[in-house]
Amino acid sequence: MKVLLTGGVGFIGLKTAKKLMEQGHEVFALDSLLKQVHQDIEAEKAAFPGEIFVGDVSDVAAWEELPRAEAIIHLAAETGTAQSMYETERYRRVNVEGTRLAAEYAVKWQASLVSLSSRAVYGEGFANRGTTEEDAHQPLSVYGETKSEAEDIVRELCHGVIGATIVRPQNVIGPGQALHNPYTGVLAAFLARLREGKNLSVYGDGTATRDFIHVEDVANFLIWCMNNQPEPGDSPRVLNCGSGERITLDQLAQFSIDAVPGGSDSVIEHVEIKRAGDIDHALADMSRAEALGAPLARWSARESIADFIQKSWEVPGAKSEAWDVALNELTERGLAE
Ligand SMILES: NC(=O)c1ccc[n+]([C@@H]2O[C@H](COP(=O)([O-])OP(=O)(O)OC[C@H]3O[C@@H](n4cnc5c(N)ncnc54)[C@H](O)[C@@H]3O)[C@@H](O)[C@H]2O)c1
């Protein structure tokens, strides 16, 4: 099949594109090669196993340049939760209007669509259970709001016309995630501090929980969704995408310390910081995906974290100061205290 991956040169896109190619599909990407995400653009372009069309997913002219695809996996997005609170217009344009064009072109081409949403649509999770796809949308960030609006657009445009699936990943981790982008990824911040021999700062008391899923598991999940779309006459399907395993932020920090090649003397420090959009609990209820036969996560949280720390150890990345600067930006705007 001929598959378009928007945002295909990003973390999840690259892994998915490589697997698709191994499985005999032809892939191409529409990607703006965003500076904040890509530092070594030439190397990252070379890693993508197909043609790359450089353009903005929210620009119709970029779509007009593309050859027709039989399936679209729509990943392109602005992804910084905290940054979305002040770069509102950009987040809305890319995440909402970009998804509108992805859905419009999927319909025009009669291609199937897998559209990446996020668990951010739920806002706060639950201490005693995972969120199900039926739970209400109560986003706490502009990022979450844009993803929620984008879902409505996919439902509206694709219902009864093409097979479409909306996927809501939890925290995706693994080798290849951006090490320079201080607006996303607590784990990249931990890696930077560990490499500098610093202690790990955990915001709050460390009991907040998250669901971390390895990027390999996500790529397999997305490909399954592409191959197992609902009938075009049906409504777009919504699926959570997490490991279903809950770990605390303290465990996240400890598993990271444990994974340092050659051992580490770093310890965990709790810092009283609360950023706008931060939540206490996140966990996916994977019952719906399981009932449909979708591939569930194979990596445990500890294994995923170790894989990320060990394979990223020698990869160039930002210094830990970059995360301090990003936090200062939030504090100055009254978005962290
Ligand atoms: N990584 C996670 O933990 C996570 C969790 C939930 C949802 N998601 C969603 O999964 C998708 C992929 O995330 P990722 O982690 O691979 O992010 P990423 O930042 O690594 O990749 C996104 C890609 O999109 C491109 N892009 C950004 N703006 C664009 C634009 N206007 N036009 C064209 N391309 C553009 C970037 O250059 C990048 O290559 C996103 O939609 C994100 O919201 C990710």
The ligand as an SDF file (V2000), in Angstrom:
LIG
                    3D

 44 48  0  0  0  0  0  0  0  0999 V2000
    5.2650   11.3080   21.8650 N   0  0  0  0  0  0  0  0  0  0  0  0
    4.2440   11.2290   22.6950 C   0  0  0  0  0  0  0  0  0  0  0  0
    4.4070   10.9510   23.8790 O   0  0  0  0  0  0  0  0  0  0  0  0
    2.8290   11.4440   22.1950 C   0  0  0  0  0  0  0  0  0  0  0  0
    1.7700   11.2560   23.0940 C   0  0  0  0  0  0  0  0  0  0  0  0
    0.4730   11.4850   22.6540 C   0  0  0  0  0  0  0  0  0  0  0  0
    0.2370   11.8660   21.3500 C   0  0  0  0  0  0  0  0  0  0  0  0
    1.2800   12.0380   20.4940 N   0  0  0  0  0  0  0  0  0  0  0  0
    0.9860   12.4970   19.1210 C   0  0  0  0  0  0  0  0  0  0  0  0
    1.6720   11.6820   18.1870 O   0  0  0  0  0  0  0  0  0  0  0  0
    2.0680   12.4770   17.0660 C   0  0  0  0  0  0  0  0  0  0  0  0
    3.5490   12.2950   16.7860 C   0  0  0  0  0  0  0  0  0  0  0  0
    4.2760   12.6930   17.9360 O   0  0  0  0  0  0  0  0  0  0  0  0
    5.8590   12.5520   18.0250 P   0  0  0  0  0  0  0  0  0  0  0  0
    6.1660   12.2230   19.4340 O   0  0  0  0  0  0  0  0  0  0  0  0
    6.3690   11.6890   16.9440 O   0  0  0  0  0  0  0  0  0  0  0  0
    6.2680   14.0760   17.7960 O   0  0  0  0  0  0  0  0  0  0  0  0
    7.5540   14.7000   17.0520 P   0  0  0  0  0  0  0  0  0  0  0  0
    7.5850   16.1260   17.4470 O   0  0  0  0  0  0  0  0  0  0  0  0
    8.7610   13.8480   17.2280 O   0  0  0  0  0  0  0  0  0  0  0  0
    7.1310   14.5840   15.5280 O   0  0  0  0  0  0  0  0  0  0  0  0
    6.2160   15.4460   14.9270 C   0  0  0  0  0  0  0  0  0  0  0  0
    6.6540   15.6780   13.4980 C   0  0  0  0  0  0  0  0  0  0  0  0
    5.7180   16.5750   12.9040 O   0  0  0  0  0  0  0  0  0  0  0  0
    6.4350   17.5750   12.2160 C   0  0  0  0  0  0  0  0  0  0  0  0
    5.6250   18.7810   12.1990 N   0  0  0  0  0  0  0  0  0  0  0  0
    5.3720   19.6540   13.2090 C   0  0  0  0  0  0  0  0  0  0  0  0
    4.5990   20.6620   12.7910 N   0  0  0  0  0  0  0  0  0  0  0  0
    4.3450   20.4090   11.4670 C   0  0  0  0  0  0  0  0  0  0  0  0
    3.6210   21.0950   10.4700 C   0  0  0  0  0  0  0  0  0  0  0  0
    2.9920   22.2470   10.7280 N   0  0  0  0  0  0  0  0  0  0  0  0
    3.5690   20.5670    9.2280 N   0  0  0  0  0  0  0  0  0  0  0  0
    4.2100   19.4130    8.9380 C   0  0  0  0  0  0  0  0  0  0  0  0
    4.9440   18.7260    9.8400 N   0  0  0  0  0  0  0  0  0  0  0  0
    4.9920   19.2170   11.0990 C   0  0  0  0  0  0  0  0  0  0  0  0
    7.7350   17.7630   12.9780 C   0  0  0  0  0  0  0  0  0  0  0  0
    8.7550   18.3090   12.1690 O   0  0  0  0  0  0  0  0  0  0  0  0
    8.0280   16.3300   13.4010 C   0  0  0  0  0  0  0  0  0  0  0  0
    8.8280   15.6730   12.4420 O   0  0  0  0  0  0  0  0  0  0  0  0
    1.6310   13.8960   17.3690 C   0  0  0  0  0  0  0  0  0  0  0  0
    0.3760   14.1390   16.7600 O   0  0  0  0  0  0  0  0  0  0  0  0
    1.4850   13.9160   18.8780 C   0  0  0  0  0  0  0  0  0  0  0  0
    0.5610   14.8880   19.3050 O   0  0  0  0  0  0  0  0  0  0  0  0
    2.5670   11.8420   20.8900 C   0  0  0  0  0  0  0  0  0  0  0  0
  1  2  1  0
  2  3  2  0
  2  4  1  0
  4  5  1  0
  4 44  2  0
  5  6  2  0
  6  7  1  0
  7  8  2  0
  8  9  1  0
  8 44  1  0
  9 10  1  0
  9 42  1  0
 10 11  1  0
 11 12  1  0
 11 40  1  0
 12 13  1  0
 13 14  1  0
 14 15  2  0
 14 16  1  0
 14 17  1  0
 17 18  1  0
 18 19  2  0
 18 20  1  0
 18 21  1  0
 21 22  1  0
 22 23  1  0
 23 24  1  0
 23 38  1  0
 24 25  1  0
 25 26  1  0
 25 36  1  0
 26 27  1  0
 26 35  1  0
 27 28  2  0
 28 29  1  0
 29 30  1  0
 29 35  2  0
 30 31  1  0
 30 32  2  0
 32 33  1  0
 33 34  2  0
 34 35  1  0
 36 37  1  0
 36 38  1  0
 38 39  1  0
 40 41  1  0
 40 42  1  0
 42 43  1  0
M  CHG  2   8   1  16  -1
M  END
$$$$
